[in-house]
Amino acid sequence: MAQIEVKKMKQGMSYSCKEKTIILNVFKYFRQQYPDKCVTDLVRRTAKATGCSEKSIFQFRKEEASVEGFKEPSKTKVRKNININSRDIKYDNNVRQSIRDIIYLIEI
C-alpha cells in the first residue's frame, strides 16, 4: 500500500473559521473513536491527519471554548516601521549614486 503524504500548512498562515471547524471536527471524531486516549495523543493524531500544528489545535480548542468563539483572521497585516530600513532614509543621494557607479563600472 502506498504511503499518502499529508500536506502541511505553511508557518505563519492564518486559518479561516471554516478550516478551524473542520480541524476540530477531526479532533472530535478521534475523541469519539478513542475515548481512552489522552487529549495530547488525540491532538497529535489530529495534527498528523490535518497537516496542522499541535499548538494550533490547542489554540483552536481554547478559542472554541471562549465566549467569543473563533476569531476571524485579519485580512491585512499591519506592518510597523516599514520605512526604517528604507534606502532613501539610510543613504543620501551621493552614497546611492556612488554605489550605482561602482556596480556599473564592474559590469563594463
C-alpha positions in Angstrom: 0.0 0.0 0.0 1.4 3.4 -1.0 2.3 6.0 1.7 0.0 9.0 1.5 1.7 12.3 2.2 -0.3 14.9 4.2 0.5 18.5 3.0 1.4 20.7 6.0 0.3 24.3 6.4 3.0 26.9 5.9 4.2 28.6 9.0 2.5 31.9 9.7 -0.5 31.2 7.6 -3.9 32.0 9.3 -6.8 29.7 9.4 -10.4 30.7 8.4 -13.2 29.8 10.8 -14.3 27.0 8.4 -10.8 25.5 8.5 -10.7 25.7 12.3 -14.1 24.0 12.5 -13.0 21.2 10.2 -9.8 20.6 12.2 -11.8 20.5 15.4 -14.3 18.1 13.8 -11.5 15.7 13.1 -10.3 16.1 16.7 -13.8 15.3 18.0 -14.1 12.3 15.7 -10.9 10.9 17.1 -12.1 11.7 20.6 -15.2 9.5 19.9 -13.2 6.7 18.3 -10.6 6.6 21.1 -12.3 7.7 24.3 -9.5 6.1 26.4 -6.7 8.2 24.8 -5.4 11.4 26.4 -6.0 14.7 24.8 -2.3 15.1 23.8 -2.4 11.9 21.9 -5.6 12.9 20.1 -4.2 16.3 19.3 -1.0 14.6 17.9 -3.1 12.3 15.8 -5.3 15.2 14.5 -2.2 17.2 13.6 -0.9 14.3 11.6 -4.2 13.9 9.8 -4.8 17.5 9.0 -1.3 18.9 8.5 -1.9 21.5 11.2 0.5 22.0 14.1 -0.4 20.7 17.6 0.0 24.1 19.0 -2.6 25.5 16.6 -5.1 22.7 17.6 -4.7 23.5 21.3 -5.3 27.2 20.4 -8.4 26.4 18.3 -9.8 24.4 21.3 -9.2 27.3 23.6 -10.9 29.7 21.1 -13.9 27.5 20.6 -14.4 27.2 24.4 -14.2 31.0 24.8 -17.3 33.2 24.9 -16.4 35.0 21.6 -15.9 31.7 19.7 -13.5 31.7 16.7 -11.6 34.8 15.9 -11.8 35.8 12.2 -8.3 36.2 10.8 -7.3 39.8 9.9 -7.4 40.4 6.1 -4.2 42.5 6.1 -1.2 42.6 8.3 -0.2 45.9 9.7 3.5 46.5 9.1 5.1 48.7 11.7 8.2 50.8 11.0 8.1 50.0 7.3 10.4 52.9 6.4 13.2 52.3 9.0 15.3 50.2 6.6 14.5 52.2 3.5 17.5 53.1 1.3 16.2 56.6 0.9 16.4 57.2 4.7 19.7 55.3 5.3 21.7 56.7 2.4 21.7 60.1 0.8 21.8 60.6 -3.0 25.6 60.8 -3.1 26.1 57.4 -1.5 23.5 55.8 -3.7 25.0 57.3 -6.8 28.4 56.1 -5.8 27.1 52.6 -5.3 25.5 52.7 -8.8 28.8 53.9 -10.3 30.7 51.1 -8.7 28.1 48.5 -9.9 28.0 49.7 -13.5 31.8 50.1 -13.5 32.2 46.4 -12.6 29.7 45.3 -15.3 31.6 47.0 -18.1 
